[in-house]
């Protein structure tokens, strides 16, 4: 079980690093724009991301 969690964490880090590696200037602009989003919209974005991930996980498993 712990090995699966570590593999998932490693894959997340790899995927999270692709855009900053390929497009550092665009990534920086995106981070600045995200910093200006209200807390409510940020929470909605996080919720949508979690629900999408959960849905895809259920579909794959």
C-alpha distance matrix in Angstrom:
0.0 3.8 5.4 5.2 6.5 8.8 10.0 10.8 12.6 14.4 15.6 16.7 18.7 20.3 21.3 22.6 24.7 26.5 29.1 30.1 30.4 32.5 34.5 34.7 37.9 36.8 33.5 35.5 37.8 35.0 33.5 37.0 37.4 34.1 35.3 38.3 36.5 36.9 34.1 34.4 34.0 31.1 29.3 30.2 28.9 25.5 25.4 26.4 23.7 20.9 22.5 22.9 19.3 18.2 20.9 19.9 16.3 17.7 20.2 17.9 15.4
3.8 0.0 3.8 5.4 5.1 6.2 8.6 9.9 10.5 12.3 14.3 15.2 16.6 18.5 20.0 20.9 22.6 24.8 27.5 28.1 28.3 30.8 32.8 32.6 35.9 35.0 31.6 33.4 35.9 33.3 31.5 35.0 35.7 32.5 33.4 36.6 35.1 35.6 32.8 33.5 33.2 30.0 28.4 29.7 28.3 24.8 25.2 26.4 23.5 21.0 23.1 23.5 19.8 19.3 22.3 21.2 17.8 19.8 22.3 19.9 18.0
5.4 3.8 0.0 3.8 5.4 5.1 6.1 8.6 9.8 10.5 12.3 14.1 15.3 16.6 18.4 19.8 21.2 23.0 26.0 26.8 26.6 28.9 31.2 31.3 34.7 34.0 30.7 32.7 35.4 32.9 31.4 35.0 35.8 32.8 33.9 37.2 35.9 36.7 34.2 34.9 34.2 31.0 29.8 30.9 29.0 25.8 26.4 27.1 24.0 21.8 23.9 23.6 19.9 19.8 22.5 20.8 17.6 19.9 21.8 19.0 17.4
5.2 5.4 3.8 0.0 3.8 5.4 5.1 6.1 8.6 9.9 10.6 12.2 14.3 15.4 16.5 18.1 20.0 21.5 24.4 25.6 25.6 27.6 29.8 30.2 33.4 32.3 29.2 31.4 33.8 31.0 29.8 33.5 33.9 30.8 32.3 35.4 33.8 34.6 32.2 32.6 31.7 28.7 27.4 28.1 26.3 23.2 23.5 24.0 20.9 18.7 20.5 20.2 16.4 16.3 18.8 17.0 13.8 16.1 18.0 15.2 13.7
6.5 5.1 5.4 3.8 0.0 3.8 5.4 5.1 6.1 8.6 9.9 10.4 12.4 14.3 15.3 16.2 18.4 20.4 22.9 23.7 24.2 26.4 28.3 28.3 31.5 30.4 27.0 29.0 31.3 28.6 27.1 30.7 31.2 28.0 29.2 32.3 30.8 31.5 28.9 29.5 28.9 25.7 24.4 25.5 23.7 20.4 21.0 21.9 18.8 16.5 18.8 18.8 15.1 15.2 18.2 16.9 13.8 16.4 18.7 16.4 15.2
8.8 6.2 5.1 5.4 3.8 0.0 3.8 5.4 5.0 6.1 8.6 9.7 10.6 12.4 14.2 15.2 16.6 18.8 21.6 22.1 22.2 24.7 26.7 26.6 29.9 29.3 25.9 27.8 30.5 28.0 26.4 30.0 30.9 28.0 29.1 32.4 31.3 32.3 29.9 30.9 30.1 26.8 25.9 27.2 25.1 21.9 23.0 23.8 20.5 18.7 21.3 21.0 17.3 18.0 20.9 19.2 16.5 19.4 21.3 18.8 18.0
10.0 8.6 6.1 5.1 5.4 3.8 0.0 3.8 5.4 5.1 6.2 8.6 9.9 10.6 12.3 14.1 15.4 17.0 20.1 21.1 20.8 22.9 25.3 25.6 29.1 28.2 25.1 27.4 30.0 27.5 26.4 30.1 30.8 28.1 29.6 32.8 31.6 32.9 30.8 31.6 30.4 27.2 26.6 27.4 25.0 22.2 23.2 23.4 19.9 18.6 20.8 19.9 16.2 17.2 19.6 17.3 14.8 18.0 19.3 16.3 16.0
10.8 9.9 8.6 6.1 5.1 5.4 3.8 0.0 3.8 5.5 5.1 6.1 8.7 9.9 10.5 12.1 14.2 15.8 18.4 19.6 20.0 21.9 23.8 24.3 27.5 26.2 23.1 25.5 27.7 24.9 23.9 27.7 28.0 25.1 26.8 29.9 28.4 29.6 27.5 28.1 26.8 23.8 23.0 23.7 21.3 18.5 19.5 19.6 16.2 14.8 17.1 16.2 12.4 13.6 16.2 14.1 11.8 15.1 16.6 14.1 14.1
12.6 10.5 9.8 8.6 6.1 5.0 5.4 3.8 0.0 3.8 5.5 5.0 6.3 8.7 9.9 10.4 12.3 14.7 17.1 17.7 18.3 20.6 22.4 22.3 25.4 24.5 21.2 23.1 25.6 23.1 21.6 25.3 26.1 23.1 24.4 27.7 26.6 27.8 25.7 26.8 25.7 22.3 21.8 23.0 20.6 17.6 19.2 19.8 16.2 15.0 18.0 17.4 13.9 15.4 18.3 16.6 14.6 18.0 19.7 17.5 17.6
14.4 12.3 10.5 9.9 8.6 6.1 5.1 5.5 3.8 0.0 3.8 5.4 5.1 6.3 8.7 9.8 10.7 12.8 15.8 16.3 16.1 18.6 20.8 20.8 24.3 23.7 20.6 22.7 25.4 23.3 22.0 25.7 26.8 24.2 25.6 29.0 28.2 29.9 28.1 29.3 27.9 24.5 24.5 25.6 22.8 20.2 22.0 22.2 18.5 17.9 20.7 19.6 16.1 18.1 20.6 18.3 16.6 20.2 21.3 18.7 19.1
15.6 14.3 12.3 10.6 9.9 8.6 6.2 5.1 5.5 3.8 0.0 3.8 5.4 5.1 6.2 8.5 9.9 11.0 14.0 15.4 15.3 17.0 19.3 20.0 23.3 22.3 19.4 22.0 24.4 22.0 21.3 25.1 25.7 23.3 25.2 28.3 27.3 29.1 27.6 28.4 26.6 23.5 23.6 24.1 21.2 18.9 20.6 20.2 16.4 16.2 18.7 17.0 13.7 16.0 18.0 15.3 14.1 17.8 18.4 15.8 16.9
16.7 15.2 14.1 12.2 10.4 9.7 8.6 6.1 5.0 5.4 3.8 0.0 3.8 5.4 5.2 6.0 8.5 10.2 12.5 13.6 14.4 16.3 17.9 18.3 21.3 20.1 16.9 19.4 21.6 19.0 18.1 21.9 22.4 19.8 21.6 24.7 23.6 25.3 23.8 24.7 23.0 19.8 19.9 20.7 17.7 15.4 17.4 17.2 13.4 13.4 16.2 14.8 11.7 14.4 16.7 14.6 13.7 17.5 18.4 16.5 17.6
18.7 16.6 15.3 14.3 12.4 10.6 9.9 8.7 6.3 5.1 5.4 3.8 0.0 3.8 5.5 5.1 6.1 8.8 11.3 11.5 12.0 14.6 16.3 16.1 19.4 18.8 15.5 17.6 20.3 18.2 17.0 20.7 21.8 19.5 20.9 24.3 23.8 25.8 24.4 25.9 24.2 20.8 21.4 22.5 19.4 17.2 19.7 19.8 16.0 16.3 19.5 18.1 15.3 18.0 20.4 18.3 17.5 21.3 22.1 20.1 21.3
20.3 18.5 16.6 15.4 14.3 12.4 10.6 9.9 8.7 6.3 5.1 5.4 3.8 0.0 3.8 5.5 5.2 6.5 9.9 10.8 10.3 12.3 14.7 15.2 18.8 18.2 15.4 17.9 20.6 18.7 18.2 21.9 22.9 21.0 22.8 26.1 25.6 27.9 26.9 28.2 26.1 22.9 23.8 24.5 21.1 19.4 21.8 21.2 17.4 18.2 20.9 18.9 16.2 19.2 21.1 18.4 18.0 21.8 22.0 19.7 21.3
21.3 20.0 18.4 16.5 15.3 14.2 12.3 10.5 9.9 8.7 6.2 5.2 5.5 3.8 0.0 3.8 5.4 5.5 8.0 10.0 10.4 11.6 13.5 14.5 17.6 16.3 13.7 16.7 18.8 16.5 16.4 20.2 20.6 18.7 21.0 23.9 23.1 25.5 24.7 25.7 23.3 20.4 21.3 21.6 18.1 16.8 19.1 18.1 14.4 15.6 18.1 15.8 13.5 16.8 18.3 15.7 15.9 19.7 19.7 17.8 19.8
22.6 20.9 19.8 18.1 16.2 15.2 14.1 12.1 10.4 9.8 8.5 6.0 5.1 5.5 3.8 0.0 3.8 5.7 6.9 7.9 9.4 11.2 12.2 12.4 15.4 14.2 11.0 13.6 15.9 13.6 13.0 16.8 17.5 15.5 17.5 20.6 20.1 22.5 21.7 23.1 20.8 17.7 19.0 19.7 16.2 14.9 17.7 17.1 13.5 15.0 17.9 16.1 14.2 17.5 19.4 17.4 17.7 21.4 21.8 20.3 22.2
24.7 22.6 21.2 20.0 18.4 16.6 15.4 14.2 12.3 10.7 9.9 8.5 6.1 5.2 5.4 3.8 0.0 3.8 5.8 5.6 6.1 8.6 10.2 10.2 13.7 13.3 10.4 12.8 15.6 14.1 13.6 17.2 18.5 17.1 18.8 22.0 22.1 24.8 24.3 25.9 23.6 20.5 22.2 23.0 19.4 18.3 21.4 20.7 17.2 18.8 21.7 19.8 17.8 21.2 23.0 20.7 20.9 24.7 24.9 23.2 25.1
26.5 24.8 23.0 21.5 20.4 18.8 17.0 15.8 14.7 12.8 11.0 10.2 8.8 6.5 5.5 5.7 3.8 0.0 3.8 5.7 5.2 6.1 8.4 9.8 13.1 12.3 10.2 13.4 15.7 14.2 14.7 18.2 19.0 18.1 20.3 23.1 23.1 26.0 25.9 27.2 24.5 21.8 23.6 23.8 20.1 19.6 22.4 21.1 17.7 19.7 22.1 19.7 18.1 21.7 22.8 20.2 21.0 24.7 24.3 22.5 24.9
29.1 27.5 26.0 24.4 22.9 21.6 20.1 18.4 17.1 15.8 14.0 12.5 11.3 9.9 8.0 6.9 5.8 3.8 0.0 3.8 5.3 5.2 5.6 7.2 10.0 8.6 6.7 10.2 12.1 10.7 11.7 15.0 15.6 15.1 17.5 20.1 20.2 23.4 23.7 25.1 22.2 19.7 22.0 22.1 18.3 18.4 21.4 20.0 17.0 19.5 21.9 19.5 18.5 22.3 23.3 21.0 22.3 25.8 25.4 24.2 26.8
30.1 28.1 26.8 25.6 23.7 22.1 21.1 19.6 17.7 16.3 15.4 13.6 11.5 10.8 10.0 7.9 5.6 5.7 3.8 0.0 3.8 5.6 5.3 4.6 8.0 8.0 5.5 7.9 10.8 10.2 10.3 13.4 14.9 14.6 16.3 19.2 19.9 23.1 23.5 25.4 22.8 20.1 22.5 23.2 19.6 19.4 22.8 21.9 18.9 21.3 24.1 22.1 21.0 24.6 26.0 23.9 24.9 28.5 28.4 27.2 29.5
30.4 28.3 26.6 25.6 24.2 22.2 20.8 20.0 18.3 16.1 15.3 14.4 12.0 10.3 10.4 9.4 6.1 5.2 5.3 3.8 0.0 3.8 5.8 6.0 9.7 10.4 8.9 11.1 13.9 13.8 14.1 17.0 18.6 18.4 20.1 22.9 23.7 27.0 27.2 29.1 26.5 23.7 26.0 26.7 23.0 22.7 25.9 24.9 21.7 23.8 26.5 24.2 22.9 26.5 27.7 25.3 26.1 29.8 29.5 27.8 30.1
32.5 30.8 28.9 27.6 26.4 24.7 22.9 21.9 20.6 18.6 17.0 16.3 14.6 12.3 11.6 11.2 8.6 6.1 5.2 5.6 3.8 0.0 3.8 6.3 9.2 9.2 9.0 11.8 13.7 13.7 14.9 17.6 18.7 19.0 21.1 23.5 24.1 27.6 28.2 29.8 26.8 24.5 26.9 27.1 23.3 23.5 26.5 25.0 22.1 24.6 26.9 24.2 23.3 27.0 27.8 25.3 26.5 30.1 29.3 27.8 30.5
34.5 32.8 31.2 29.8 28.3 26.7 25.3 23.8 22.4 20.8 19.3 17.9 16.3 14.7 13.5 12.2 10.2 8.4 5.6 5.3 5.8 3.8 0.0 3.8 5.7 5.5 6.0 8.7 10.2 10.6 12.2 14.4 15.4 16.3 18.4 20.5 21.4 25.0 26.0 27.6 24.6 22.5 25.4 25.5 21.8 22.5 25.7 24.2 21.6 24.5 26.7 24.3 23.8 27.6 28.3 26.2 27.7 31.2 30.5 29.4 32.1
34.7 32.6 31.3 30.2 28.3 26.6 25.6 24.3 22.3 20.8 20.0 18.3 16.1 15.2 14.5 12.4 10.2 9.8 7.2 4.6 6.0 6.3 3.8 0.0 3.8 5.6 5.0 6.2 8.7 9.8 10.5 12.4 14.3 15.2 16.6 19.0 20.4 23.9 24.9 27.0 24.2 21.9 24.9 25.5 22.0 22.4 25.9 24.9 22.3 25.0 27.6 25.6 24.9 28.6 29.8 27.9 29.1 32.7 32.4 31.3 33.8
37.9 35.9 34.7 33.4 31.5 29.9 29.1 27.5 25.4 24.3 23.3 21.3 19.4 18.8 17.6 15.4 13.7 13.1 10.0 8.0 9.7 9.2 5.7 3.8 0.0 3.8 5.4 5.2 6.4 8.7 10.0 10.8 12.6 14.3 15.6 17.4 19.2 22.9 24.4 26.5 23.7 21.8 25.1 25.6 22.3 23.2 26.7 25.6 23.5 26.5 28.9 27.0 26.8 30.5 31.5 29.8 31.4 34.8 34.5 33.7 36.3
36.8 35.0 34.0 32.3 30.4 29.3 28.2 26.2 24.5 23.7 22.3 20.1 18.8 18.2 16.3 14.2 13.3 12.3 8.6 8.0 10.4 9.2 5.5 5.6 3.8 0.0 3.8 5.4 5.1 6.2 8.7 10.0 10.6 12.3 14.3 15.8 17.0 20.8 22.4 24.0 21.0 19.3 22.6 22.7 19.3 20.6 23.9 22.6 20.6 23.8 26.0 23.9 24.1 27.8 28.5 27.0 28.9 32.1 31.6 31.1 33.9
33.5 31.6 30.7 29.2 27.0 25.9 25.1 23.1 21.2 20.6 19.4 16.9 15.5 15.4 13.7 11.0 10.4 10.2 6.7 5.5 8.9 9.0 6.0 5.0 5.4 3.8 0.0 3.8 5.4 5.0 6.2 8.7 9.8 10.4 12.4 14.6 15.6 19.2 20.2 22.1 19.3 17.1 20.2 20.7 17.2 18.0 21.4 20.5 18.2 21.1 23.6 21.8 21.6 25.3 26.4 24.9 26.4 29.8 29.7 29.1 31.6
35.5 33.4 32.7 31.4 29.0 27.8 27.4 25.5 23.1 22.7 22.0 19.4 17.6 17.9 16.7 13.6 12.8 13.4 10.2 7.9 11.1 11.8 8.7 6.2 5.2 5.4 3.8 0.0 3.8 5.4 5.1 6.3 8.7 9.9 10.7 13.0 14.9 18.4 19.6 22.0 19.5 17.3 20.7 21.7 18.5 19.2 22.9 22.4 20.4 23.1 25.9 24.5 24.3 27.8 29.2 28.0 29.3 32.7 32.8 32.3 34.6
37.8 35.9 35.4 33.8 31.3 30.5 30.0 27.7 25.6 25.4 24.4 21.6 20.3 20.6 18.8 15.9 15.6 15.7 12.1 10.8 13.9 13.7 10.2 8.7 6.4 5.1 5.4 3.8 0.0 3.8 5.5 5.1 6.3 8.6 10.0 11.2 13.1 16.8 18.7 20.7 18.0 16.5 20.1 20.7 17.7 19.2 22.6 21.8 20.3 23.5 25.8 24.4 24.8 28.3 29.3 28.4 30.2 33.2 33.3 33.1 35.6
35.0 33.3 32.9 31.0 28.6 28.0 27.5 24.9 23.1 23.3 22.0 19.0 18.2 18.7 16.5 13.6 14.1 14.2 10.7 10.2 13.8 13.7 10.6 9.8 8.7 6.2 5.0 5.4 3.8 0.0 3.8 5.4 5.0 6.1 8.6 10.1 10.9 14.6 16.2 17.9 15.0 13.3 16.8 17.2 14.1 15.5 18.9 18.1 16.6 19.8 22.0 20.7 21.2 24.6 25.6 24.8 26.6 29.6 29.7 29.7 32.2
33.5 31.5 31.4 29.8 27.1 26.4 26.4 23.9 21.6 22.0 21.3 18.1 17.0 18.2 16.4 13.0 13.6 14.7 11.7 10.3 14.1 14.9 12.2 10.5 10.0 8.7 6.2 5.1 5.5 3.8 0.0 3.8 5.4 5.0 6.2 8.9 10.2 13.5 14.5 16.9 14.6 12.2 15.6 16.8 13.9 14.7 18.3 18.2 16.5 19.2 22.0 21.1 21.2 24.4 26.0 25.4 26.7 29.8 30.3 30.2 32.3
37.0 35.0 35.0 33.5 30.7 30.0 30.1 27.7 25.3 25.7 25.1 21.9 20.7 21.9 20.2 16.8 17.2 18.2 15.0 13.4 17.0 17.6 14.4 12.4 10.8 10.0 8.7 6.3 5.1 5.4 3.8 0.0 3.8 5.5 5.2 6.8 9.4 12.7 14.5 17.0 15.0 13.3 16.9 18.2 15.8 17.0 20.5 20.5 19.4 22.1 24.7 24.1 24.5 27.5 29.0 28.7 30.1 33.0 33.6 33.7 35.8
37.4 35.7 35.8 33.9 31.2 30.9 30.8 28.0 26.1 26.8 25.7 22.4 21.8 22.9 20.6 17.5 18.5 19.0 15.6 14.9 18.6 18.7 15.4 14.3 12.6 10.6 9.8 8.7 6.3 5.0 5.4 3.8 0.0 3.8 5.4 5.4 6.9 10.6 13.0 14.9 12.3 11.3 15.1 15.8 13.5 15.4 18.6 18.3 17.7 20.7 22.8 22.2 23.1 26.1 27.2 27.1 28.9 31.6 32.0 32.5 34.8
34.1 32.5 32.8 30.8 28.0 28.0 28.1 25.1 23.1 24.2 23.3 19.8 19.5 21.0 18.7 15.5 17.1 18.1 15.1 14.6 18.4 19.0 16.3 15.2 14.3 12.3 10.4 9.9 8.6 6.1 5.0 5.5 3.8 0.0 3.8 5.3 5.3 8.7 10.2 12.2 9.8 8.0 11.7 12.7 10.4 11.9 15.2 15.3 14.6 17.3 19.7 19.3 20.1 22.9 24.4 24.4 26.0 28.6 29.3 29.9 31.9
35.3 33.4 33.9 32.3 29.2 29.1 29.6 26.8 24.4 25.6 25.2 21.6 20.9 22.8 21.0 17.5 18.8 20.3 17.5 16.3 20.1 21.1 18.4 16.6 15.6 14.3 12.4 10.7 10.0 8.6 6.2 5.2 5.4 3.8 0.0 3.8 5.7 8.2 9.5 12.5 11.1 9.2 12.6 14.5 12.9 13.7 17.1 17.9 17.2 19.5 22.1 22.2 22.7 25.3 27.1 27.3 28.6 31.2 32.2 32.7 34.5
38.3 36.6 37.2 35.4 32.3 32.4 32.8 29.9 27.7 29.0 28.3 24.7 24.3 26.1 23.9 20.6 22.0 23.1 20.1 19.2 22.9 23.5 20.5 19.0 17.4 15.8 14.6 13.0 11.2 10.1 8.9 6.8 5.4 5.3 3.8 0.0 3.8 6.5 9.1 11.6 10.2 9.6 13.2 14.5 13.4 15.1 18.1 18.6 18.6 21.1 23.2 23.5 24.5 27.0 28.4 28.9 30.5 32.9 33.8 34.6 36.5
36.5 35.1 35.9 33.8 30.8 31.3 31.6 28.4 26.6 28.2 27.3 23.6 23.8 25.6 23.1 20.1 22.1 23.1 20.2 19.9 23.7 24.1 21.4 20.4 19.2 17.0 15.6 14.9 13.1 10.9 10.2 9.4 6.9 5.3 5.7 3.8 0.0 3.8 6.6 8.2 6.4 6.4 9.9 10.8 10.1 12.2 14.7 15.2 15.8 18.2 20.0 20.4 21.8 24.1 25.3 26.1 27.8 29.9 30.9 32.0 33.8
36.9 35.6 36.7 34.6 31.5 32.3 32.9 29.6 27.8 29.9 29.1 25.3 25.8 27.9 25.5 22.5 24.8 26.0 23.4 23.1 27.0 27.6 25.0 23.9 22.9 20.8 19.2 18.4 16.8 14.6 13.5 12.7 10.6 8.7 8.2 6.5 3.8 0.0 3.8 5.4 5.4 6.2 8.7 10.0 10.6 12.3 14.3 15.4 16.6 18.4 20.0 21.1 22.6 24.3 25.7 27.0 28.5 30.3 31.6 32.9 34.5
34.1 32.8 34.2 32.2 28.9 29.9 30.8 27.5 25.7 28.1 27.6 23.8 24.4 26.9 24.7 21.7 24.3 25.9 23.7 23.5 27.2 28.2 26.0 24.9 24.4 22.4 20.2 19.6 18.7 16.2 14.5 14.5 13.0 10.2 9.5 9.1 6.6 3.8 0.0 3.8 5.5 5.0 6.1 8.6 9.8 10.4 12.1 14.1 15.1 16.3 18.2 19.8 20.9 22.2 24.0 25.6 26.6 28.3 30.0 31.3 32.5
34.4 33.5 34.9 32.6 29.5 30.9 31.6 28.1 26.8 29.3 28.4 24.7 25.9 28.2 25.7 23.1 25.9 27.2 25.1 25.4 29.1 29.8 27.6 27.0 26.5 24.0 22.1 22.0 20.7 17.9 16.9 17.0 14.9 12.2 12.5 11.6 8.2 5.4 3.8 0.0 3.8 5.4 5.2 6.3 8.7 9.9 10.5 12.3 14.2 15.3 16.4 18.3 19.9 21.0 22.3 24.3 25.6 26.9 28.4 30.2 31.4
34.0 33.2 34.2 31.7 28.9 30.1 30.4 26.8 25.7 27.9 26.6 23.0 24.2 26.1 23.3 20.8 23.6 24.5 22.2 22.8 26.5 26.8 24.6 24.2 23.7 21.0 19.3 19.5 18.0 15.0 14.6 15.0 12.3 9.8 11.1 10.2 6.4 5.4 5.5 3.8 0.0 3.8 5.4 5.0 6.1 8.6 9.7 10.4 12.2 14.2 15.2 16.3 18.2 19.8 20.8 22.4 24.1 25.6 26.7 28.4 30.0
31.1 30.0 31.0 28.7 25.7 26.8 27.2 23.8 22.3 24.5 23.5 19.8 20.8 22.9 20.4 17.7 20.5 21.8 19.7 20.1 23.7 24.5 22.5 21.9 21.8 19.3 17.1 17.3 16.5 13.3 12.2 13.3 11.3 8.0 9.2 9.6 6.4 6.2 5.0 5.4 3.8 0.0 3.8 5.4 5.0 6.2 8.6 9.8 10.5 12.3 14.2 15.3 16.5 18.3 19.9 21.1 22.4 24.3 25.6 26.9 28.3
29.3 28.4 29.8 27.4 24.4 25.9 26.6 23.0 21.8 24.5 23.6 19.9 21.4 23.8 21.3 19.0 22.2 23.6 22.0 22.5 26.0 26.9 25.4 24.9 25.1 22.6 20.2 20.7 20.1 16.8 15.6 16.9 15.1 11.7 12.6 13.2 9.9 8.7 6.1 5.2 5.4 3.8 0.0 3.8 5.4 5.0 6.0 8.5 9.7 10.4 12.1 14.0 15.2 16.3 18.1 19.8 20.8 22.3 24.1 25.5 26.6
30.2 29.7 30.9 28.1 25.5 27.2 27.4 23.7 23.0 25.6 24.1 20.7 22.5 24.5 21.6 19.7 23.0 23.8 22.1 23.2 26.7 27.1 25.5 25.5 25.6 22.7 20.7 21.7 20.7 17.2 16.8 18.2 15.8 12.7 14.5 14.5 10.8 10.0 8.6 6.3 5.0 5.4 3.8 0.0 3.8 5.4 5.0 6.1 8.5 9.8 10.4 12.1 14.1 15.1 16.2 18.1 19.7 20.9 22.2 24.1 25.5
28.9 28.3 29.0 26.3 23.7 25.1 25.0 21.3 20.6 22.8 21.2 17.7 19.4 21.1 18.1 16.2 19.4 20.1 18.3 19.6 23.0 23.3 21.8 22.0 22.3 19.3 17.2 18.5 17.7 14.1 13.9 15.8 13.5 10.4 12.9 13.4 10.1 10.6 9.8 8.7 6.1 5.0 5.4 3.8 0.0 3.8 5.5 5.1 6.1 8.7 9.9 10.5 12.2 14.2 15.3 16.5 18.2 20.0 21.0 22.4 24.1
25.5 24.8 25.8 23.2 20.4 21.9 22.2 18.5 17.6 20.2 18.9 15.4 17.2 19.4 16.8 14.9 18.3 19.6 18.4 19.4 22.7 23.5 22.5 22.4 23.2 20.6 18.0 19.2 19.2 15.5 14.7 17.0 15.4 11.9 13.7 15.1 12.2 12.3 10.4 9.9 8.6 6.2 5.0 5.4 3.8 0.0 3.8 5.5 5.1 6.2 8.6 9.9 10.5 12.2 14.1 15.3 16.3 18.3 19.9 21.0 22.2
25.4 25.2 26.4 23.5 21.0 23.0 23.2 19.5 19.2 22.0 20.6 17.4 19.7 21.8 19.1 17.7 21.4 22.4 21.4 22.8 25.9 26.5 25.7 25.9 26.7 23.9 21.4 22.9 22.6 18.9 18.3 20.5 18.6 15.2 17.1 18.1 14.7 14.3 12.1 10.5 9.7 8.6 6.0 5.0 5.5 3.8 0.0 3.8 5.4 5.1 6.1 8.5 9.8 10.4 12.1 14.1 15.1 16.4 18.1 19.8 20.8
26.4 26.4 27.1 24.0 21.9 23.8 23.4 19.6 19.8 22.2 20.2 17.2 19.8 21.2 18.1 17.1 20.7 21.1 20.0 21.9 24.9 25.0 24.2 24.9 25.6 22.6 20.5 22.4 21.8 18.1 18.2 20.5 18.3 15.3 17.9 18.6 15.2 15.4 14.1 12.3 10.4 9.8 8.5 6.1 5.1 5.5 3.8 0.0 3.8 5.5 5.1 6.0 8.5 9.8 10.4 12.1 14.0 15.3 16.3 18.2 19.8
23.7 23.5 24.0 20.9 18.8 20.5 19.9 16.2 16.2 18.5 16.4 13.4 16.0 17.4 14.4 13.5 17.2 17.7 17.0 18.9 21.7 22.1 21.6 22.3 23.5 20.6 18.2 20.4 20.3 16.6 16.5 19.4 17.7 14.6 17.2 18.6 15.8 16.6 15.1 14.2 12.2 10.5 9.7 8.5 6.1 5.1 5.4 3.8 0.0 3.8 5.5 5.1 6.1 8.6 9.9 10.6 12.1 14.2 15.3 16.4 18.1
20.9 21.0 21.8 18.7 16.5 18.7 18.6 14.8 15.0 17.9 16.2 13.4 16.3 18.2 15.6 15.0 18.8 19.7 19.5 21.3 23.8 24.6 24.5 25.0 26.5 23.8 21.1 23.1 23.5 19.8 19.2 22.1 20.7 17.3 19.5 21.1 18.2 18.4 16.3 15.3 14.2 12.3 10.4 9.8 8.7 6.2 5.1 5.5 3.8 0.0 3.8 5.5 5.1 6.1 8.5 9.9 10.4 12.2 14.1 15.2 16.2
22.5 23.1 23.9 20.5 18.8 21.3 20.8 17.1 18.0 20.7 18.7 16.2 19.5 20.9 18.1 17.9 21.7 22.1 21.9 24.1 26.5 26.9 26.7 27.6 28.9 26.0 23.6 25.9 25.8 22.0 22.0 24.7 22.8 19.7 22.1 23.2 20.0 20.0 18.2 16.4 15.2 14.2 12.1 10.4 9.9 8.6 6.1 5.1 5.5 3.8 0.0 3.8 5.4 5.0 6.0 8.5 9.7 10.5 12.1 14.1 15.2
22.9 23.5 23.6 20.2 18.8 21.0 19.9 16.2 17.4 19.6 17.0 14.8 18.1 18.9 15.8 16.1 19.8 19.7 19.5 22.1 24.2 24.2 24.3 25.6 27.0 23.9 21.8 24.5 24.4 20.7 21.1 24.1 22.2 19.3 22.2 23.5 20.4 21.1 19.8 18.3 16.3 15.3 14.0 12.1 10.5 9.9 8.5 6.0 5.1 5.5 3.8 0.0 3.8 5.5 5.1 6.1 8.5 9.9 10.5 12.2 14.1
19.3 19.8 19.9 16.4 15.1 17.3 16.2 12.4 13.9 16.1 13.7 11.7 15.3 16.2 13.5 14.2 17.8 18.1 18.5 21.0 22.9 23.3 23.8 24.9 26.8 24.1 21.6 24.3 24.8 21.2 21.2 24.5 23.1 20.1 22.7 24.5 21.8 22.6 20.9 19.9 18.2 16.5 15.2 14.1 12.2 10.5 9.8 8.5 6.1 5.1 5.4 3.8 0.0 3.8 5.5 5.2 6.0 8.6 9.8 10.5 12.0
18.2 19.3 19.8 16.3 15.2 18.0 17.2 13.6 15.4 18.1 16.0 14.4 18.0 19.2 16.8 17.5 21.2 21.7 22.3 24.6 26.5 27.0 27.6 28.6 30.5 27.8 25.3 27.8 28.3 24.6 24.4 27.5 26.1 22.9 25.3 27.0 24.1 24.3 22.2 21.0 19.8 18.3 16.3 15.1 14.2 12.2 10.4 9.8 8.6 6.1 5.0 5.5 3.8 0.0 3.8 5.5 5.0 6.2 8.5 9.9 10.4
20.9 22.3 22.5 18.8 18.2 20.9 19.6 16.2 18.3 20.6 18.0 16.7 20.4 21.1 18.3 19.4 23.0 22.8 23.3 26.0 27.7 27.8 28.3 29.8 31.5 28.5 26.4 29.2 29.3 25.6 26.0 29.0 27.2 24.4 27.1 28.4 25.3 25.7 24.0 22.3 20.8 19.9 18.1 16.2 15.3 14.1 12.1 10.4 9.9 8.5 6.0 5.1 5.5 3.8 0.0 3.8 5.4 5.2 6.2 8.7 10.0
19.9 21.2 20.8 17.0 16.9 19.2 17.3 14.1 16.6 18.3 15.3 14.6 18.3 18.4 15.7 17.4 20.7 20.2 21.0 23.9 25.3 25.3 26.2 27.9 29.8 27.0 24.9 28.0 28.4 24.8 25.4 28.7 27.1 24.4 27.3 28.9 26.1 27.0 25.6 24.3 22.4 21.1 19.8 18.1 16.5 15.3 14.1 12.1 10.6 9.9 8.5 6.1 5.2 5.5 3.8 0.0 3.8 5.4 5.0 6.1 8.5
16.3 17.8 17.6 13.8 13.8 16.5 14.8 11.8 14.6 16.6 14.1 13.7 17.5 18.0 15.9 17.7 20.9 21.0 22.3 24.9 26.1 26.5 27.7 29.1 31.4 28.9 26.4 29.3 30.2 26.6 26.7 30.1 28.9 26.0 28.6 30.5 27.8 28.5 26.6 25.6 24.1 22.4 20.8 19.7 18.2 16.3 15.1 14.0 12.1 10.4 9.7 8.5 6.0 5.0 5.4 3.8 0.0 3.8 5.4 5.2 6.0
17.7 19.8 19.9 16.1 16.4 19.4 18.0 15.1 18.0 20.2 17.8 17.5 21.3 21.8 19.7 21.4 24.7 24.7 25.8 28.5 29.8 30.1 31.2 32.7 34.8 32.1 29.8 32.7 33.2 29.6 29.8 33.0 31.6 28.6 31.2 32.9 29.9 30.3 28.3 26.9 25.6 24.3 22.3 20.9 20.0 18.3 16.4 15.3 14.2 12.2 10.5 9.9 8.6 6.2 5.2 5.4 3.8 0.0 3.8 5.5 5.2
20.2 22.3 21.8 18.0 18.7 21.3 19.3 16.6 19.7 21.3 18.4 18.4 22.1 22.0 19.7 21.8 24.9 24.3 25.4 28.4 29.5 29.3 30.5 32.4 34.5 31.6 29.7 32.8 33.3 29.7 30.3 33.6 32.0 29.3 32.2 33.8 30.9 31.6 30.0 28.4 26.7 25.6 24.1 22.2 21.0 19.9 18.1 16.3 15.3 14.1 12.1 10.5 9.8 8.5 6.2 5.0 5.4 3.8 0.0 3.8 5.7
17.9 19.9 19.0 15.2 16.4 18.8 16.3 14.1 17.5 18.7 15.8 16.5 20.1 19.7 17.8 20.3 23.2 22.5 24.2 27.2 27.8 27.8 29.4 31.3 33.7 31.1 29.1 32.3 33.1 29.7 30.2 33.7 32.5 29.9 32.7 34.6 32.0 32.9 31.3 30.2 28.4 26.9 25.5 24.1 22.4 21.0 19.8 18.2 16.4 15.2 14.1 12.2 10.5 9.9 8.7 6.1 5.2 5.5 3.8 0.0 3.8
15.4 18.0 17.4 13.7 15.2 18.0 16.0 14.1 17.6 19.1 16.9 17.6 21.3 21.3 19.8 22.2 25.1 24.9 26.8 29.5 30.1 30.5 32.1 33.8 36.3 33.9 31.6 34.6 35.6 32.2 32.3 35.8 34.8 31.9 34.5 36.5 33.8 34.5 32.5 31.4 30.0 28.3 26.6 25.5 24.1 22.2 20.8 19.8 18.1 16.2 15.2 14.1 12.0 10.4 10.0 8.5 6.0 5.2 5.7 3.8 0.0
